[in-house]
Amino acid sequence: MIAAGFQAETAVLVIPIVAAIVLALLPSYRLTAQLNVAASLLTFLAALSLFVIERPVPGEYVFVDDLNIVFIVLNAFVGLTASIFSASYVGHELETGRLTAANLRFYHAMYQIMMFGMNLAFVSNNIGLMWVAVELATLSTVVMVGIYRTHEALEAAWKYFILGTVGIALALFGTILVYMAARPVVGEGNDAMVWTLLVEKAADFDAALLNVAFVFLLLGYGTKVGLAPLHAWLPDAHAEGPTPISAVLSGLLLNVALYAVLRFKILLAASPGALAPGPLMVGMGLVSLVFAAFMLYRRRDIKRLFAYSSIEHMGIIVFAFGMGGPLANFAGLLHMVMHSLTKSAIFYCVGHIAQIRGTQKMTEISGMTVTHPALGWAFLVGVAAIAGLPPMGVFMSEFLIVTSTFAVEPWLAVPLVAGLVVAFGALMMRATGIAFGEPPENRPAGNGPGWLAYMPIYAHLALVLAAGIYLPPALVGWFRHVAGLLG
């Protein structure tokens, strides 16, 4: 059983990296698109198998627990649906000349390298290896953001690279400080970087060093989470890169950095003399929420609009985990899952809408429910879900976050609710303009995507709706257990 567990754990790493090598060698777009989907499906099946097999004993570099399974399965599922959406999306880009066959071969190979990097970050039991994995996932998305080779795309990729490098440098310094705090207790070498050993011995570490380390780690990884005021790379990367990468950025990559923050939050919680990380996370989360909520009103580009929505929701999630406690942690986990599913579905819709209308400017997009009802209504449902309307799952998670905040710190609920209301108004105002009204006469109304392209959209929205109506007891029990681990 342990051997089987090790094989499943290794498969989520081996499948993407082998697929990347194969995809880099194949010239055919259709074949590489199909293989990209097949590799993503195999990775998802390997991730699911972690539920039913006995987990391996944590090693020096790799381990699996209840917390990272949440992220691994979510990562693999959205990676699969994004690969299906990507197949139709980049095919259209090839037909219109925005991408070449060589671009697509590079794109599919980098897609699997990105999935490898994210999965490696999740299963890493070594804080140094986790840092390397986060950087690998970041660099792979940087080159994919600039794949169109336009001035705007290259500028966005460069901005992403520079700000991401600053963030990862701060995270590296924080990682080194954790190592220095652990070294007198654990000893020199690899043991001082093994996360399971660090948590076990954290009570004996120098609390002052851990405090300083967490500040750098929160700022460093917080840059990649997209927290304000460290968010400047995110809107440009969303607007100028391929829409499948926008979906992956919002639905997955932000979660990778969040996962790293949560791991170090658990480490600080295990040290009685260390500061409570909650207030720092609550502060950054609230700032991100309120800032992004007001910025939503000033957006004119549809992809930038939902980039700021991602900043808002990552702020909500970080706020929930900062509040801590069983209910807030449960709500934070649920909101993270709901946001990933909903936001990626919205970007799938946005990608097709932008291709149909030939623009990302919201003033030139309207009447989608008239010209393309299946796409227009799916988009409207997705926006209603991310805005927090019942009975969708985002409403449930936001309701739990607000009620848990009222129970513990009522005064913090005021800016929290205010931010949610402001963001709700902005999103619904923009969504109704896009979905309804007369289609613009000066814009094309081309054919919509094929039926296969709708599968990822409706699958995500169905899961979000189901979560808002009924959560299986097994899932609730599992999330409660993980919430307890987070302190």
C-alpha positions as CSV (number, residue, x, y, z in Angstrom):
1,M,0.0,0.0,0.0
2,I,2.8,2.4,0.8
3,A,4.4,1.7,-2.5
4,A,1.1,2.4,-4.3
5,G,0.8,5.7,-2.4
6,F,4.3,6.6,-3.4
7,Q,3.6,5.8,-7.1
8,A,0.4,8.0,-7.1
9,E,2.3,10.8,-5.4
10,T,5.1,10.6,-7.9
11,A,2.7,10.3,-10.8
12,V,1.4,13.9,-10.4
13,L,5.0,15.0,-11.0
14,V,6.2,12.5,-13.5
15,I,3.2,12.7,-15.9
16,P,3.5,16.5,-16.5
17,I,7.3,16.5,-17.0
18,V,7.3,13.6,-19.4
19,A,4.4,15.1,-21.3
20,A,6.3,18.4,-21.6
21,I,9.2,16.7,-23.2
22,V,7.0,14.8,-25.7
23,L,5.0,17.9,-26.5
24,A,8.1,19.9,-27.2
25,L,9.1,17.4,-29.9
26,L,5.8,17.1,-31.8
27,P,5.0,19.5,-34.6
28,S,1.2,18.9,-35.0
29,Y,-1.1,21.3,-33.2
30,R,-4.1,19.0,-33.1
31,L,-2.0,16.1,-31.8
32,T,-0.3,18.3,-29.1
33,A,-3.6,19.7,-28.0
34,Q,-5.0,16.2,-27.6
35,L,-1.9,15.0,-25.8
36,N,-2.0,18.0,-23.5
37,V,-5.6,17.1,-22.5
38,A,-4.7,13.4,-22.1
39,A,-1.7,14.2,-19.8
40,S,-3.9,16.6,-17.8
41,L,-6.5,13.8,-17.4
42,L,-3.9,11.3,-16.3
43,T,-2.6,13.8,-13.7
44,F,-6.1,14.4,-12.4
45,L,-6.7,10.6,-12.1
46,A,-3.4,10.3,-10.2
47,A,-4.5,13.1,-7.9
48,L,-7.8,11.5,-7.2
49,S,-6.2,8.2,-6.3
50,L,-4.6,9.9,-3.3
51,F,-8.0,9.8,-1.7
52,V,-8.3,6.0,-1.7
53,I,-4.8,4.7,-1.2
54,E,-2.6,4.7,2.0
55,R,-0.3,7.7,2.1
56,P,3.4,7.2,2.1
57,V,5.6,8.1,5.1
58,P,6.8,11.7,4.6
59,G,10.3,11.7,3.1
60,E,13.0,14.4,3.0
61,Y,11.5,16.0,-0.1
62,V,8.0,14.8,-0.7
63,F,4.9,14.2,1.4
64,V,1.1,14.1,1.3
65,D,-1.3,15.2,3.9
66,D,-4.9,16.4,4.2
67,L,-4.0,20.0,3.5
68,N,-2.1,19.6,0.3
69,I,-4.5,17.0,-1.2
70,V,-7.1,19.9,-1.3
71,F,-4.7,21.9,-3.5
72,I,-3.4,19.0,-5.6
73,V,-6.9,17.7,-6.6
74,L,-8.2,21.3,-7.3
75,N,-5.0,22.0,-9.2
76,A,-5.3,18.9,-11.4
77,F,-9.0,19.4,-12.0
78,V,-8.8,23.0,-13.2
79,G,-5.6,22.1,-15.1
80,L,-7.7,19.5,-17.0
81,T,-10.6,21.7,-17.8
82,A,-8.2,24.5,-18.8
83,S,-6.5,22.2,-21.2
84,I,-9.8,21.3,-22.8
85,F,-10.8,25.0,-23.1
86,S,-7.3,25.7,-24.4
87,A,-7.6,23.2,-27.3
88,S,-10.4,25.2,-28.9
89,Y,-9.1,28.6,-27.8
90,V,-5.6,28.4,-29.2
91,G,-7.0,26.7,-32.4
92,H,-8.9,29.9,-33.1
93,E,-5.7,31.9,-32.4
94,L,-3.8,29.8,-34.9
95,E,-6.5,30.4,-37.6
96,T,-6.4,34.1,-37.1
97,G,-2.6,34.3,-37.2
98,R,-2.1,35.5,-33.6
99,L,-0.1,32.3,-32.9
100,T,1.9,30.0,-35.1
101,A,2.4,26.2,-35.0
102,A,5.8,26.7,-33.4
103,N,4.2,29.0,-30.7
104,L,1.6,26.3,-29.9
105,R,4.2,23.5,-29.6
106,F,6.1,25.8,-27.1
107,Y,2.8,26.7,-25.4
108,H,1.7,23.1,-24.7
109,A,5.1,22.1,-23.5
110,M,5.2,25.0,-21.1
111,Y,1.7,24.3,-19.9
112,Q,2.8,20.9,-18.6
113,I,6.0,22.4,-17.1
114,M,3.7,24.9,-15.3
115,M,1.6,22.1,-14.0
116,F,4.7,20.2,-12.8
117,G,6.0,23.2,-10.9
118,M,2.7,23.8,-9.1
119,N,2.3,20.1,-8.2
120,L,5.9,20.0,-7.0
121,A,5.2,23.0,-4.7
122,F,2.2,21.3,-3.2
123,V,3.9,18.0,-2.4
124,S,7.3,19.4,-1.3
125,N,8.4,18.5,2.2
126,N,11.4,20.8,1.9
127,I,10.9,24.5,2.2
128,G,13.8,25.2,-0.2
129,L,12.4,22.8,-2.8
130,M,9.0,24.5,-2.4
131,W,10.6,27.9,-3.1
132,V,12.2,26.5,-6.3
133,A,8.9,24.9,-7.4
134,V,7.0,28.2,-6.9
135,E,9.7,30.0,-9.0
136,L,9.5,27.4,-11.7
137,A,5.7,27.7,-11.9
138,T,6.1,31.5,-12.1
139,L,8.8,31.5,-14.8
140,S,6.7,29.2,-17.0
141,T,3.7,31.5,-16.8
142,V,5.9,34.5,-17.5
143,V,7.0,33.2,-20.9
144,M,3.4,32.1,-21.7
145,V,2.1,35.6,-20.8
146,G,4.4,37.0,-23.5
147,I,3.7,34.4,-26.1
148,Y,1.8,36.8,-28.5
149,R,5.1,38.8,-28.8
150,T,3.3,42.1,-29.1
151,H,4.7,45.1,-27.3
152,E,2.0,45.0,-24.7
153,A,2.4,41.3,-24.1
154,L,6.2,41.5,-23.7
155,E,5.8,44.5,-21.4
156,A,3.3,42.6,-19.2
157,A,5.6,39.6,-19.1
158,W,8.6,41.7,-18.2
159,K,6.7,43.5,-15.5
160,Y,5.5,40.1,-14.2
161,F,9.0,38.8,-14.2
162,I,10.5,41.8,-12.4
163,L,7.9,42.1,-9.7
164,G,7.8,38.3,-9.3
165,T,11.5,38.2,-8.9
166,V,11.3,40.8,-6.1
167,G,8.7,38.8,-4.4
168,I,10.5,35.5,-4.7
169,A,13.7,37.1,-3.5
170,L,11.9,38.3,-0.3
171,A,10.5,34.8,0.1
172,L,14.0,33.3,-0.3
173,F,15.3,35.6,2.4
174,G,12.4,34.5,4.7
175,T,13.2,30.8,3.9
176,I,16.8,31.4,4.9
177,L,15.8,33.0,8.2
178,V,13.6,29.9,8.9
179,Y,16.6,27.7,8.2
180,M,18.8,29.9,10.6
181,A,16.1,29.6,13.3
182,A,16.0,25.8,12.9
183,R,19.7,25.1,12.6
184,P,20.6,25.4,16.4
185,V,17.9,22.9,17.2
186,V,17.8,20.5,14.2
187,G,21.3,20.8,13.1
188,E,22.9,21.8,9.8
189,G,22.0,20.4,6.4
190,N,18.8,19.2,4.9
191,D,17.0,18.4,8.2
192,A,16.7,22.1,8.9
193,M,14.6,22.5,5.8
194,V,12.2,19.5,6.1
195,W,8.8,21.0,6.9
196,T,7.4,18.1,8.9
197,L,10.5,18.1,11.1
198,L,10.4,21.9,11.4
199,V,6.8,21.8,12.7
200,E,7.7,19.1,15.2
201,K,10.6,21.2,16.7
202,A,9.2,24.7,16.1
203,A,8.6,25.3,19.9
204,D,12.4,25.4,20.4
205,F,13.2,27.8,17.6
206,D,14.3,31.4,18.1
207,A,10.9,33.2,18.0
208,A,12.4,36.5,17.0
209,L,13.9,35.0,13.9
210,L,10.6,33.3,13.0
211,N,8.8,36.6,13.4
212,V,11.1,38.4,10.9
213,A,11.0,35.4,8.6
214,F,7.2,35.4,8.4
215,V,7.1,39.1,7.5
216,F,9.4,38.5,4.5
217,L,7.6,35.3,3.6
218,L,4.2,37.0,3.6
219,L,5.5,39.9,1.5
220,G,7.3,37.6,-0.9
221,Y,4.7,35.0,-1.4
222,G,2.0,37.7,-1.0
223,T,3.3,39.3,-4.2
224,K,2.4,36.1,-6.1
225,V,-0.9,35.8,-4.3
226,G,-1.7,39.2,-5.8
227,L,-2.3,41.0,-2.5
228,A,-2.4,44.8,-2.7
229,P,-0.2,46.8,-2.8
230,L,2.0,44.0,-4.3
231,H,-0.5,43.2,-7.1
232,A,0.7,45.4,-10.0
233,W,1.8,42.5,-12.2
234,L,-1.5,40.7,-12.1
235,P,-3.9,42.9,-14.2
236,D,-1.3,43.3,-17.1
237,A,-0.6,39.5,-17.1
238,H,-4.3,38.7,-17.3
239,A,-5.0,41.2,-20.0
240,E,-2.1,40.5,-22.4
241,G,-1.6,36.8,-22.0
242,P,-3.7,33.9,-23.6
243,T,-7.0,33.5,-21.8
244,P,-6.3,29.9,-20.7
245,I,-3.3,31.3,-18.8
246,S,-5.5,34.0,-17.2
247,A,-7.8,31.2,-16.0
248,V,-4.8,29.2,-14.6
249,L,-3.3,32.3,-13.0
250,S,-6.5,33.2,-11.2
251,G,-7.7,29.6,-10.5
252,L,-4.4,27.9,-9.7
253,L,-1.2,29.9,-9.5
254,L,-2.4,32.3,-6.9
255,N,-3.3,29.3,-4.7
256,V,0.3,28.0,-4.9
257,A,1.7,31.0,-3.2
258,L,-1.2,31.0,-0.8
259,Y,-0.4,27.4,0.1
260,A,3.2,28.4,0.9
261,V,1.9,31.2,3.3
262,L,-0.4,28.7,5.0
263,R,2.5,26.3,5.6
264,F,4.6,28.9,7.3
265,K,1.5,30.1,9.3
266,I,1.2,26.6,10.7
267,L,4.9,26.8,11.6
268,L,4.5,30.0,13.5
269,A,1.5,28.7,15.3
270,A,3.7,25.8,16.6
271,S,6.1,28.2,18.2
272,P,4.6,29.7,21.4
273,G,6.9,32.7,21.5
274,A,6.3,33.7,17.9
275,L,3.9,36.5,16.9
276,A,0.4,35.6,15.8
277,P,0.4,35.8,11.9
278,G,-3.3,36.4,11.9
279,P,-3.3,40.3,12.2
280,L,-0.8,40.7,9.4
281,M,-2.9,38.5,7.1
282,V,-6.1,40.1,8.1
283,G,-4.7,43.6,7.4
284,M,-3.4,42.7,3.9
285,G,-6.5,40.8,3.1
286,L,-8.8,43.7,4.0
287,V,-6.6,46.2,2.1
288,S,-6.7,44.0,-1.0
289,L,-10.5,43.5,-0.8
290,V,-11.4,47.1,-0.4
291,F,-8.8,48.4,-2.9
292,A,-9.9,45.9,-5.6
293,A,-13.6,46.5,-5.0
294,F,-13.3,50.2,-5.9
295,M,-10.9,49.6,-8.8
296,L,-13.5,47.3,-10.4
297,Y,-15.5,50.5,-11.3
298,R,-12.6,51.9,-13.4
299,R,-11.9,48.9,-15.6
300,R,-12.6,49.1,-19.3
301,D,-10.9,45.8,-20.3
302,I,-13.0,42.7,-19.6
303,K,-9.9,40.6,-18.6
304,R,-8.5,43.4,-16.3
305,L,-11.9,43.5,-14.6
306,F,-11.7,39.9,-13.5
307,A,-8.0,40.3,-12.7
308,Y,-9.1,42.8,-10.0
309,S,-11.8,40.5,-9.0
310,S,-9.1,37.9,-8.3
311,I,-7.3,40.4,-6.1
312,E,-10.5,41.0,-4.2
313,H,-11.2,37.3,-3.6
314,M,-7.6,36.4,-2.7
315,G,-7.9,39.2,-0.1
316,I,-11.1,37.6,1.2
317,I,-9.4,34.2,1.5
318,V,-6.3,35.6,3.2
319,F,-8.5,37.6,5.6
320,A,-10.4,34.4,6.5
321,F,-7.2,32.4,7.2
322,G,-5.9,35.4,9.1
323,M,-8.9,35.4,11.4
324,G,-8.3,31.7,12.1
325,G,-10.4,29.3,14.1
326,P,-12.4,26.3,12.9
327,L,-15.2,28.2,11.2
328,A,-13.1,30.9,9.5
329,N,-10.5,28.4,8.2
330,F,-13.3,26.2,6.9
331,A,-14.8,29.2,5.1
332,G,-11.4,30.1,3.7
333,L,-10.8,26.7,2.3
334,L,-14.3,26.6,0.8
335,H,-14.0,30.1,-0.7
336,M,-10.6,29.2,-2.2
337,V,-12.1,26.2,-4.0
338,M,-15.3,28.1,-5.1
339,H,-13.2,31.0,-6.4
340,S,-10.9,28.8,-8.4
341,L,-13.8,27.0,-10.0
342,T,-15.9,30.1,-10.6
343,K,-13.2,32.4,-11.8
344,S,-11.7,29.9,-14.2
345,A,-15.2,29.3,-15.7
346,I,-15.6,33.1,-16.1
347,F,-12.3,33.3,-18.0
348,Y,-13.4,30.4,-20.2
349,C,-16.4,32.5,-21.1
350,V,-14.4,35.7,-21.5
351,G,-11.9,34.0,-23.8
352,H,-14.7,33.0,-26.2
353,I,-16.5,36.3,-25.9
354,A,-13.3,38.2,-26.8
355,Q,-12.7,36.0,-29.8
356,I,-16.3,36.4,-31.0
357,R,-16.4,40.2,-30.7
358,G,-12.7,40.7,-31.6
359,T,-12.0,42.9,-28.6
360,Q,-11.6,43.0,-24.9
361,K,-13.1,46.5,-24.4
362,M,-16.3,46.2,-22.5
363,T,-17.9,49.2,-24.2
364,E,-17.8,47.3,-27.5
365,I,-19.3,44.0,-26.0
366,S,-23.0,43.7,-25.4
367,G,-26.0,41.5,-26.2
368,M,-24.2,38.2,-25.7
369,T,-27.4,36.6,-24.5
370,V,-29.0,37.6,-27.8
371,T,-26.3,36.5,-30.2
372,H,-24.8,33.6,-28.3
373,P,-27.3,32.6,-25.5
374,A,-25.4,29.5,-24.2
375,L,-22.3,31.6,-23.8
376,G,-24.0,34.8,-22.6
377,W,-26.1,33.2,-19.9
378,A,-23.2,31.0,-18.7
379,F,-21.1,34.2,-18.3
380,L,-23.9,35.9,-16.4
381,V,-24.4,33.0,-14.1
382,G,-20.6,32.9,-13.5
383,V,-20.5,36.6,-12.6
384,A,-23.5,36.3,-10.4
385,A,-21.7,33.4,-8.6
386,I,-18.5,35.3,-8.1
387,A,-20.4,38.4,-6.9
388,G,-21.8,36.3,-4.1
389,L,-25.4,35.7,-5.1
390,P,-27.2,32.7,-3.7
391,P,-27.6,29.8,-4.1
392,M,-24.0,29.5,-5.5
393,G,-21.1,28.2,-3.4
394,V,-19.4,31.6,-3.2
395,F,-22.4,33.0,-1.3
396,M,-22.1,30.2,1.3
397,S,-18.4,30.7,1.8
398,E,-18.7,34.5,2.1
399,F,-21.7,34.1,4.5
400,L,-19.5,31.9,6.7
401,I,-16.6,34.4,6.6
402,V,-18.9,37.3,7.5
403,T,-20.7,35.5,10.3
404,S,-17.4,34.1,11.8
405,T,-16.0,37.7,11.7
406,F,-19.1,39.1,13.4
407,A,-18.7,36.5,16.2
408,V,-15.1,37.2,16.9
409,E,-14.3,40.8,15.8
410,P,-17.5,42.6,14.9
411,W,-15.7,45.9,13.9
412,L,-13.7,44.1,11.2
413,A,-17.0,42.9,9.6
414,V,-17.8,46.5,8.7
415,P,-15.0,47.0,6.1
416,L,-15.4,43.4,5.0
417,V,-19.1,43.7,4.2
418,A,-18.6,47.2,2.7
419,G,-15.9,45.8,0.3
420,L,-18.2,42.9,-0.7
421,V,-21.1,45.2,-1.4
422,V,-19.0,47.6,-3.5
423,A,-17.5,44.8,-5.5
424,F,-21.0,43.3,-6.0
425,G,-22.3,46.5,-7.5
426,A,-19.4,46.9,-9.9
427,L,-19.5,43.3,-11.2
428,M,-23.2,43.2,-11.7
429,M,-23.2,46.6,-13.5
430,R,-20.5,45.4,-15.9
431,A,-22.1,41.9,-16.4
432,T,-25.5,43.2,-17.3
433,G,-24.0,45.6,-19.9
434,I,-22.1,42.7,-21.6
435,A,-25.0,40.2,-21.4
436,F,-27.9,42.3,-22.4
437,G,-28.7,45.2,-24.8
438,E,-28.3,45.5,-28.5
439,P,-25.2,43.8,-30.1
440,P,-22.8,46.4,-31.4
441,E,-23.1,46.9,-35.2
442,N,-19.4,47.6,-35.7
443,R,-18.3,44.3,-34.1
444,P,-18.4,40.8,-35.6
445,A,-20.8,38.2,-34.2
446,G,-19.0,35.1,-35.3
447,N,-19.9,31.6,-34.6
448,G,-19.7,30.5,-31.0
449,P,-17.4,27.7,-29.7
450,G,-18.2,24.1,-30.3
451,W,-20.1,22.0,-27.8
452,L,-16.9,20.6,-26.3
453,A,-15.7,24.0,-25.4
454,Y,-18.8,24.5,-23.2
455,M,-18.1,21.4,-21.1
456,P,-15.5,23.0,-18.8
457,I,-17.7,26.1,-18.3
458,Y,-20.8,24.2,-17.3
459,A,-18.9,21.6,-15.3
460,H,-17.4,24.3,-13.1
461,L,-20.7,26.2,-12.7
462,A,-22.5,23.0,-11.8
463,L,-20.0,22.2,-9.1
464,V,-20.3,25.7,-7.7
465,L,-24.1,25.5,-7.7
466,A,-24.1,22.1,-6.1
467,A,-21.7,23.3,-3.3
468,G,-24.1,26.2,-2.6
469,I,-27.1,23.8,-2.2
470,Y,-25.5,20.8,-0.5
471,L,-22.1,19.8,0.8
472,P,-21.6,16.1,1.3
473,P,-20.8,15.2,4.9
474,A,-17.6,13.5,3.9
475,L,-16.4,16.7,2.3
476,V,-17.5,18.8,5.3
477,G,-15.7,16.5,7.7
478,W,-12.5,16.6,5.6
479,F,-12.5,20.4,5.4
480,R,-13.2,20.6,9.2
481,H,-10.1,18.4,9.8
482,V,-8.0,20.6,7.5
483,A,-9.3,23.7,9.2
484,G,-8.2,22.3,12.5
485,L,-4.7,21.8,11.2
486,L,-4.5,25.5,10.1
487,G,-5.1,26.6,13.7
